[in-house]
């Protein structure tokens, strides 16, 4: 049955929407301890209040029509890049690479207004919710106007991202980016980077403005972000880390392409991860986005530090970045999460499947990403993505008492979902289906996706269509 009173897509900045617990019942649910049957659970003030397996539905509870899973945090997003997804698949250079893709991205950036940025991000976040993501690490470096000047209101573009998260219902980990230089050694930025550039002082002012803007947003978090080692100096990293909160996440692009590695060696005599570990120091606060090209020593340093590797398999494949050494990282109990980055795909299934299949193609073997305690590939992939996403985005997702009440329901009408025993369900979903099977999504106890739809999807989609036409096809 459907309880329409459980649906609330109103815009609010607090999680405390229900003064009394609301009960839900799932025939099966993936708890922290594993799959459980006939689970009765309650949500109060936006958090999970209790779980009871082998139970029966109460009179007024909301019966969920399908297996219930925890949602995931998307660790890495550049929202504005969604508008150009699929537009760079034309060969204009026999040596096409990330760097030629970046040229198109710079051209797109020159056309985006604050309203455009909000419209793109709103549609993106609606689509992420439909995929089962309920928190996003927004690696946000589009700061200034088209001429590169600061807007009258510090953080104007960040405010658009916050508004998009509020309008869609997405949880946001805002990562305002410090981006100052075009290359190692403090090289002068180029014209295409004008909208991204901040000094250390202007970045700290921006971060303060973002902190103030997020003050009353219970779903949202704030982190620290450096674009890359080529875009900042050691002094800048040290100053920012000393000036800001010591407990929030820290994100950085690193070792994504071989050119970056070679430039780092030429400048410092050290590879990017090697330099960051030796000169700054890694710990569990860090999310190293991509970290594709590693030596054994660098890979081990990341795993030992308990930093998160922020993997974006579909974007890394699209850009031809390379293959992360995930099999070896798993053996070292490394921590990782997934992100959709440039948003050529917004599918959890596709990200996790691409991650596993990349390792199979590299090794010419099957069933690569498992751990001694979990030999089911799908279950291991999902568990590690959940844990790594939580750490990188500073949230606590998962079907556990006290966590934010985010959960999703898979479509039980699909044969593989309806017929599979729980032990096979994640493998069936992740490796045998292509259509979106995420039917319902709840964020902090509020239903944001109902029967595959978002309350604002029609109006958002129409606005997004107009932005695509303007930005991609109009002079």
N, C-alpha and C positions, 0 to 999 in steps of 0.2 A: 504494500500500500504506500501511497505518497502523502506525506504530511506537509502541506504547503506552508504551514506556519514555521517550518524549519528553514524556509528560504528567506534570506534577507540580504539583498544586494545594495542596501543603502550605503552611502559614503560616510564612514565614521573613522575617527582616529583612535578609538579605544577598543579593547577586546572585551570589556565587561558589559556584554549585551544582555545576558540572562542572569537574573538574580537567583533563579532556581535551576538545579540540574535538569538537563534534557536528556532523556534516555534514547539510545539507539540499539538496534539488534542486528547482528550479522551472522548468517549461517556459518561463515568462516572468516577469519581475520588474521592478518599477519602481525602478531604481537612481537615484542622484543624477544620473547622466549621461543618464538616460532609460531607455526600455524596452530590455531585453536578453533574449535567448533562451537557453534551456538553461543556467541559472545554478546553479552549485554554490557554496554558501556555508557557512561554518562559524561556530559560536557557541562561545565559550569564556568562562567566568566571567561569564556574563550579557551579554557584548558580542559584536558582530560581529567575527570574527577575520579573515575573508578572503572575497573574491568572485571568481568566475571564470566569465565568460560563455562561450558556445559550448563547453560541457563535456559530460560524460556523468556519470550518477549512479555513485557508488562503491558497493561491495558493501553497506556497512552504513548508508548514508545514509537519511534520512527523505524520501521523495518526497512533495511537497506537491501536492494534487490541485486546482489552480486557480491563477490569476494571483496573484502575491504583491505586496502594496503595503505601504508604510510606514503605521503607525498615526498618529493625530493626538493632539495635546494639546487638551483642552477647556479654554479659557482662563477660563471663568466659570461657577461653579456655586454655588447656594444649596441644599444637599442637602435640608434640611427641607421646602422648598417643593414637592418632588415629591409629598408626600402630598395636596396640594390641587389638583393638576393637573386641569383640566377642571371644577372645582367653582365657578368664578366666571363661568360662561357663562350667567347669568340676568340680564336687564335689570331692575335695581331703581332705576335713575336714568337719565333721558333724556340726561344728560351723563356717562355712564360713562367712566372714564378710569383711568389708573394709580392715581390717588389713591383711587378707590372700591375698586379691587382690593386696595390696601394695607390697607384696613379689615378685609377678610376675613382677610388674612394675619396681622394682629395678633391676631385671635380664635383662629386656629389655634395660634399661638405659645404662648398661655396654657395649652395642654393637653399640651405635649410634655415627657416625662421624658428623662433621659439615655439610658435603654434604647431609648425610641422613636426618638431621634435616630440611634442606632447602627443600628437595624433599617432605618430609612428609607434611610440612607446606604449600607448594605450592598446592599440591593436595587437602589438607584440605580446604584451602581458596577458591579454585575453587568450591568445593562442597558446601561451605557455601554460596557463591554468587548465586549458582543455587537454593538454598533454600530461598533466599530473605534477607540474612544478608549482610550488606555492611560495617560494622565496627565490629571489634573484640577486646575485651579486652584480650590480650594475657598475661596470668599469667605465666611468663617465669622464671623458676628456674633451667633449665639445662645450667649451666654456664661454667663448666670446662672440661678438657679432661678426658679420661677414668680413669686415675690415680688420678684425683682430683686436678691436677695442673692447674694454670691459663694459658690460651693460650697466645702466644706471643703478640697478639693484644687483648687488654682489650675489652670485649664485642664481641668477635668473634662469639659466638653462637647467641647473640642478632642480630648481623648483618645478620645472615642467616635468621632470622625471618623477618627482614626488607626487605631483598631481595625477600623472598617469597610473602610478601604483595605487593611489587612493581610489580613482575612478574605476579601475578594473577589479580591485580587491586583492591584488598581489602583495605579498610581503616583500619588502625592499631592503637589501643591504647596499646602501649607497656608498660607492667607492670613488670619491672625487680624486682625479688623477693629477699628480705633479708631472708636468711635461715641459721641459725648458730648452732642450737642445736637439739637434738633428743627428748627432753622432757622438761617439766616445771622445772625451776630452773637452766637453763643453762647446761643441761646434755650433755655429750660428744656425738657428732654425731656418727652414726654407719657407717659401711663400705659402705652400699648401698646408703648412702646420700652424698658420697664424692664429686660427681660432682655438688652438689647444694650449697655447703657451702661457705659463705663469712663472714668475719669480718665486723664490722660497717664501718671501714675505706675503706676496699676493695669494699664494696657495694657502698659507696659514690663515689668512683672512677669509678665504673661500671656505675652508674647512670649518671655521668658527660659524660662518653664516649657515652652513649645512646643518651643523649641530643644533643651532637655534631653530631652524625650520623643522627639524625632526623631533623636537622636544616632547610633543604630545602624541606621537604616533607609535602606538604600542606594537604594531607589526614590524616596524622599520628599525634598522640598525645603521650604524655609521662606521666605516672603516677608513684605513689609510691606503693610499695607492700611489705607486711610482710606475710610470708608463713602462720603462725598461732601463737597463743600465746605460744604454746609449743616449737616453733622454734626460738623465740627471747625473749629478756628480756625487762623489762620496760625501762631501761636506753637506750637500743638500739632504741626502738620506739621513745622515747623523742628526742634523738640525731638526728635521721633521720628527724623527722618532723620539728625540729628547723633548720636543715641545708639546706633543700630543699624548693622548691617553695611552697607557702602557698595557692595556688589556684588550684592545680592539684588533680585528683582523688586519693584516698587511698583505696586499696583493701586488704582484709585479709580473709583466711578461718577461720570459727569460728563455734563452736557447731555443727559440722557435725555428730559426733558419741557420744553415751552415754559415752564411755570410756574417751573421751576428757573432757567431763563435770565432770566426777568423778575425773580424774587426776587434773583438775583445782581446784575443791573443796578441794582435799587433800593437794594441794600445798599452796593455798592462802585463802581458806575459802570462796571463791566466785566462782560463775559460770562464764564461759568465757565472755558472753555479759555483765553480771553484772560487772565483773572486768574491762573490756574495757571502759565501760561507766563511772564507778566511778574513775578509776585511770588515764585514758587518756582523755576521753570525746569524745562523738560522735557528729557529725554534718553532713551536707549534702555532705561533701567531701567523706565520707566513703561508701564503698560497702562491706557489710558483706555477704560473700559467704556461702551459705547454711543456716546458722543460724537456723538449723532444731529444735534443742531441747532448748526450751525457757520456762521460767516461764511467767506468765501474766505480771509481772513487767518488765521483759527484753523485751518482745514484745512491750509493751507500750513505753519503753525508745527508741527503734529503731524508732517507728512511730513518736514519739514526736520530735526526733532529725532531722527527714527528711533524715536520711541515707537510702541507697538503700539496700534491701535484694536481693542478687544475687542468684536467684533460678535456679537450674539445674535439673528439674524433672526427665528426663530420666536417668541421671547418678545417682541421688539419689535413684531412684527405682532399678537400676541395682546393686548398691552397698548395698542395704538394709539399707540405712541410716535412713529412717523414713519419716514422712510427716510434712511439714512446716504448721504452723497454719494460713493458708492463709485467711480463712473466717474471723477470728477475726482480723487479720491484715488489711483486707479491711475495716472493720467497723471503724477502727481507722485512715483511710485514709493513711495507710502506703504505702511507695513507693517500687516497686520491678521491677526487670528486669529478663530476662531469659538468660541462657548460656548453651552451650552444653558440657562443662567441659571435660570429657574423650572421648566424641564423639562416644558413642555407637549409637547415632542418631544425624543427622544434620538437622532435620526437625522442622521448626517453628510450624507446625501443631501438631506434636507429643509432643513437649515440652508443648504447651499451653493446649492441650487436656489432657495430663497426669496430669498437675497441677490441672485442674478442676475435673477430674475423681478421683484423689486421695482424694479430699475433699468430693466428693459424697460417696465414699466407706467408708471413716472415719465416716461421719455423717449419712449415710443411707438415704440421701435426694438428691434431684435434684437441679440443677441451683444454685450453691453456690456462685460463685464469680461475684457479681454485686455490683453496687453502686447506691445510690438514684437517681442520675442523668442519670444512664445508666443501664437499666435492661436487655439489650441484652448481654448474656454471652460472645459471640464471640467478639462483639464490645468493651466490657469492657476489656477483656483480651488483645486484640490487642493494645488498647489505653494505658493501664498501662505498657505493655511491651515496647512500644515506648518511653514513658516518662521516665521510669526507666532506660532503656538502654542508652538514651541520657545523663542522669545525670551521670551514672556510668562510661561512656566512654568519657565524656567531649566533646560531639558532639551535633549538632543540625540537626537531621533528621526529616522529615515530610514535607508535601506539603504546605509550607509556604514561602512567599517571603523572600529572604535573607538567607534561609537555603541552605545547600549544596544540589545540584540537584541529589539526590539519589531517585530512584523510581523503582517499578517493575510492570509488567503487567501479570495478570492472564490469563490463557488459556480460551478464550471464546467459544472454541469448546466443552468444557465439559458441559453436560446438566445442572448441578446445577449452573454453572457460567452463562451460556447463559439464562436460564429461570428464575433465581431468581431475585426478586426485590432487590434493594440496601439494604433495611432494613434487609433482610435475608441473604445477600451474605456472610458475615463473618461467621455466624453460619453454613451455608451450607459448606463453605470451611473447617472450623476447625473441624467440627463434622461429616461430611458425606463423606469425600473424603480420599483416601489413596495414590493415585499416586501424583507425584509432578506436581502442576499446575502453578508453577512460570515459565512463558514462556520467558520473557525478563527482564533484570536487567540493570539499568544505575547507574553509580557511578560518581559523579561530572560532570554529563552531558555526560559521555562516556558510550557507550553500551558495557557491559562486558559479558552479557549472551544474545544470540540471538537465538530464536527458540529452547530454552532449552540447547544450546551448548555454550561452551567457546572456544575461538580460540586456546588455548594451551592444551585442555583437552587430546588429544591423546598422545602427547609426555609426558605430565605430568603423565598420567596414567601408561604408560609403565615404566617410571622411578620408580614410586611408587611400582609397582609389584615387581621389582627387590629388592627394599629395604625390602618389606615384607618377601620375600623369604630368604634374607640374615639374617635379624634380628630375624625372628620367627622360621626358620627351619634349618638353617645352624649352625653348631657348631662354 
